[in-house]
Amino acid sequence: MPYHDFQNQYVYNERYYQQRFLEHAAFSEHHARLKAANAGNFQEYYKYAELEYFHKSRALHYKGFFKAESTLKPQGMGF
């Protein structure tokens, strides 16, 4: 039976959830800008509002899976 390093597996999972959180947070901000840009067109406005709230809910979902301190290392800093 192979040895499993559960601490590293936890860090990997935490990084995965942080990455998903950041992706959905960015999509939410993007759709909020598109929603504001289409304020005069109600069909486009509500389409982007729906996408904004979907991505906000997914971001909050993934945020619940990791601790407050980041395990992501800055890129290009020699770490």
N, C-alpha and C positions, 0 to 999 in steps of 0.2 A: 504494500500500500504506500503510495508516494506521500511525502511530507507536504503539507499545505501550510503556507504562511498566511494565516488568516488576517494578520494586521495589514499586510500589503494588499490583500484582496479588499479589505475595508477601505483603504485609501483609494484603490482603483475605483470602487463603487462610488465613493464620495466625490472623486474627480468627475466621474461620469455624470452624476446628478448636478454638480456645479455647472458643467458644460451645458447640459440640457436647460438649466435655469437661465444661464446667460443667453442662450439662443432664443428662448421664448420671450425673455425680457426685451431683447433687441427687436424681435418681430412685433411685439406689442407696441413699442415706441414708434416703429415704422408705420404701422397701421393707424396709430393715433394721428400721425402727421398727414397721412393720406385722407383720413376721415375729416380733418380740419380743412384740407385743401378742396374737398368735395362738398362743402357745406351747402352749396346751392343745389346740388343734385341729390335728392333724397334717396334714390335707389343706391347710388354709390356710397353715400354717407352711411346708410345702415349696413351695407355689405362690409365696409371697413370697420364699423363699430362692432359688428359681430366677430370679425376676425381679431380685433384688438382685445376684446374681452375673453375670447377663447385662449389667446396666447397669455394673457394675464393670469387666467386660472391655471394654465399648465405651468407657468413660472412659479406660482405659489405652491402648486403641488410638488414640484421638484425641490423647491427651497426647504421643504419640510424634511428632506432626507439627509441634509448635511449640517454640520456645525457652523457657527458664525465665523470662525477663523478659516482662512483659505488654505487649501493644500495645493493650489495651483502655483507653480513656480513661474516667475517672470521670464519671458523669452529673451534670449540674448544677453543675459546678465552674468553668464559664466557659472551658473549654479548647476 
